[in-house]
Amino acid sequence: MTKRLGVMGGMFDPVHLGHLQAAVTAMQSLHLESIRLIPCYQPNHRDPAICSPSQRLEMLHLATAGMSGIIIDDREIRRGGVSYTVDTLTALHEEFANAVFVFVLGIDSFLSITDWYRWERLFELCHFLVLGRPGYQVNPETEIGRQFRDRRVNNPQDLFKNISGGVLLVSDMNVGLSSSAVREKIRIGESIRGMVPQVIESYLVEHNLYRIMHSTNSSTGN
């Protein structure tokens, strides 16, 4: 039987509740066997991560402990250099020859996918589950807008009629969280309660990451 495997890439700098919600939504709505969270070593089109690779990996393991079906995959960090999604998906196909892959990402990332390395090849390697975010819409006049129009399906059943190339939009999720918003809250000394798991908030305090101060989170507790 063909396996349905999910993939989520990103910096996870830090991992937040939006990441976990996206992973769980993908698992449940698409009946995935598992979903792999794959932290990037070095991005191609943005600044490097603030936290070290080992810290980002540790936070992912802490945040997902006990969550069935979620796998932390460190292949991009082990590979080093610039992390290209096409290389990661190619390697996954070699490892799981009979699997169908679904790449899970926010609509903001999907709208920039034509800037990714060998982006056309991605549609041959996976389907896309695109998660809506407030303020983002697909412009039908752009290249990605045309790809979206031609490849969009309306339900998971239609997505898996083919082995790759489909796009399913989950517009009612509207994840508004971002790692940059978490870091900014920390920078200006505001609480991040409700944005990250409690174990991650404690980790950030313990390691004084993103210039967080213990007094900033004095509300932690009852």
Disulfide bonds with the S-S distance in Angstrom:
none
